[in-house]
């Protein structure tokens, strides 16, 4: 099975806008998806930090938010 050749960074289609539509995290409110992809391409450490901020927010508000609905408090 052959691997598909990856397009160079300047030829990839990365839509502008937040990582996740409707997300209220710091990353999605202040940076575009294409900028974060650029940071990954140039191996900038900020890409990992911004993605960690986004993922923490998503886990806390989506996953744990759903769990909190079913806890008997």
C-alpha positions in Angstrom: 0.0 0.0 0.0 1.5 3.3 -1.1 1.5 6.4 1.0 0.0 9.5 -0.5 2.5 12.2 -1.1 1.9 15.1 1.2 1.4 18.5 -0.5 3.9 21.2 0.4 2.7 23.6 3.1 2.1 26.4 0.7 -0.2 24.3 -1.5 -2.4 22.8 1.3 -5.9 24.1 1.7 -6.4 25.3 5.2 -9.6 27.2 5.8 -9.5 30.4 7.8 -11.5 30.6 11.0 -11.2 28.9 14.4 -10.1 25.3 15.0 -13.7 24.5 16.1 -16.7 26.6 15.0 -18.4 28.1 18.1 -15.4 27.4 20.4 -14.8 30.1 23.0 -11.3 29.2 24.0 -8.4 31.7 23.9 -6.9 30.0 20.9 -10.0 30.0 18.7 -10.8 33.5 19.7 -7.4 34.9 18.8 -5.8 32.7 16.1 -6.9 31.2 12.8 -6.6 27.6 11.8 -4.2 28.5 9.0 -1.9 30.3 11.4 -1.8 27.4 13.8 -1.0 25.0 10.8 1.7 27.4 9.8 3.2 27.2 13.3 3.2 23.4 13.1 4.9 23.5 9.7 7.8 25.6 11.0 7.9 23.5 14.2 7.2 26.5 16.4 6.6 25.6 20.1 3.6 27.9 20.3 1.6 25.6 18.1 1.7 22.9 20.8 0.8 25.5 23.5 -2.1 26.9 21.6 -3.4 23.5 20.8 -3.1 22.4 24.5 -5.1 25.5 25.5 -7.8 24.6 22.9 -7.9 20.9 23.9 -8.1 21.7 27.6 -11.1 24.0 27.0 -12.8 21.4 24.8 -12.4 18.6 27.4 -13.5 20.8 30.2 -16.6 22.4 28.5 -17.7 19.5 26.3 -16.7 16.2 27.8 -16.8 17.1 31.5 -19.8 19.4 30.9 -21.8 16.4 29.6 -20.7 14.3 32.6 -21.7 17.1 35.0 -25.2 17.0 33.7 -25.7 13.5 35.0 -24.1 14.0 38.4 -26.6 14.3 41.3 -25.5 17.6 42.9 
